[in-house]
Amino acid sequence: MTVDRKQLIVQAAFKSFSLFGYKGTTMEQVAKIAKVGKGTIYTFFQNKEELFNEILHNVIMEMRDVAKSSIDKNRTFFQNLNQVLFKTLEFRRKHELMVRLYHEVKEIGTPAAMDGLKKFESEIRKFIEIQVEKAIERKEIKHCDPEITAFIIFRLYISFVSEWSSLRDELDNEKIAELFQLYLAEGLAM
């Protein structure tokens, strides 16, 4: 049985970034966890940033799978949208690497962690944008700018899920769906 050294390194790096964040992870730690020499890492990755980007890419692909599996062709655009947002943000809230990066950004403000989170959120918005484009084509919603609409939808959902709970009682998924219907569906529906 051959050992896939690159895969060992990626798994070790994921573990290290999840435990120690971007700032706290070193190539020495990754090598130790992977049980390879530090030089072996450099045969696959030029630096820590490139290794981190590989890990982040894998997490984004996982998130896309979660978002895609949330869509049911028998539901309306807004029902699917609510499910996609709920599942992707639940993924973000529970995924050990994403949790660590959010804490690192909040506590330290590490630029690489900030960039990683921006990439992750950008991918969620792109996914929503594609769903908006499809809904426009199916004439489920009015013609609008899909990029701006995706941005507004995403920010509104973040506001409902996290910002509102700092002011009042947390909103459950059903209440958020109801608010989406009130604020968005009735405004965009044909």
N, C-alpha and C positions, 0 to 999 in steps of 0.2 A: 504494500500500500504506500503510495507516494504522498508526501505531505505537501499541501498547497501552502507554501510559505506566505504568499501574498495574503491569502485568506486568513491565516493565523495572525498576521500583522493587523489586518483590518479589524478582526474580532478583538484583539488586544487593545487597539486604539479606541474602539467603541467603548470598551469597558473603562479605559482610563479617562476618556473625555466625559463619560457619564458619571464617574466617581469624583473626578478632580476638576472638571471644566476645561476650557481651552487653556486658560492661563496656567493652571496647575499641572497640565500634562506635559511631559518631556519625552523626547525620543528614547531616552534611557529607560524610562518607565515602560514604554510600549515594548521595547526590546525584552525587558525582563519578564513582562506578562506573557509575551509571545514565545519566550524561551528561544530567542534568536539573538545573534550578534547585532549590535546597533548598525553596523555596516550593511547588514542584510536589508534593513528597512530602506536604506538609501538606494538599493538596486531597484526598488519599486516606486519610491516617493522621494522627490527632491528635498522636501522640508515638511515641517509640521503642518503648515497651512495647506499644502497639497493633500496630505493625509486626512486632515480635518474635512476638506472639501469632498473627498471620497466618501467619508462617513456621512456627511450631510446629504450628499446625493442619494445614498442608500435610504436614508430616513425619509427624504422627499418622495422617493419611489414608493415606499411603504405607505406614506400618507395618500398618495394618488390612488393606490389600490383601495384604501379605506374609502376615499371619496367616490370612486367608481362603483364600488360595491354598495354604496348607499342609495344609488339611483335605481328606481323602479319605474319601468315604462308605463305602468298603470296608475301612477300618481301624477298630480299636476306639477308644473314647474315649481311653484312655491312650496308644495309639500316636499318635493325632492331637495329643493334648496335648503329648507330647514334641516332635513336629515343630513345633507352633506356638511353643512356648517356645524351641526351638533357633533357628528362623528369625527370630523377633522379637528375640532377644538378639544374634544374629549381625548383624541389621540395625542394632541399637543400637551394637554394637561397631565396625561398619565405616562407618556414616553419618558423614560429615565434620562435620556440625553437632553431632550427639550426642557425638561424640568430643571436640570442642572444649568443649562445655558440661560434660562430666564432668571434663575437666582444669581448667576454670575453677572449678568447685565445689571440687575437691580443693585447688587452689593458692590460691584467693582467697576462696572461699565467697560469691560474689555471690548475693544473695537472688533476683534475677530468674532466674538460671541454675538455682538450686535449685528454684524454683517450676516452671520449664519441665520439668525432669527429673521432678518429682513428677507433673505432668500426664501426661507420657509414660508413666510406670510405672502410673499410675492407669488409663489407657486399656488397657494390657495386662491389668491385673487385671480390668477390666470385661469385656473380651473373653473371658477365661478363665471368669469368672462366668457368662456367657451359655452357654458350652459345658458348664459343670457343670449348669446348669438343664436343658439339652437332654438330657444324659446321665441325669439323674434321671427325666425324662419317659419316656425310652426304657427305663428300668429297667436301665441299664448300671451304675449305682452306687447305693448306699444313699441314702435321703433324708438330706440334710444342709443346713446353711446355705450357700448358694452363695457369698455374699460372703466369709465366713470361710474357706471351702474354697479359693476363688481366691487369697486372701491367703496361705494356708499353702503352696499349690502354688507360687506365684510366689517366695516367700521361700526355700523349699526348693531350687528350681531355681537361684536366685541363689547360694545357699550352695554348691551343688555346682559351679557353673561358676566362680565367682570366689573365694569365700572358702576353699574347700578347697585350691585350687591354691597358696595362700599357705602352707599347712601341709605339703602332700605333693605328689606328682605330679598333674598336671592330669588330670581325668577326661574320657574321650572320650564322645561322644554315646551310644554303645552301652552303656557302663557306667552313664551317667546314666539311660537308659531301664530298665536292669536294676534300679537302685536305686529308681526310681519304682515299678516293679512290686512290689518288696519292701516299701517303706514306705507306699505309697499304694494301689495297686491291690488288694492283698490286704486292706487295711483298709477300703476303700470298696466293693469289689465285692459284688454280690448273691450 
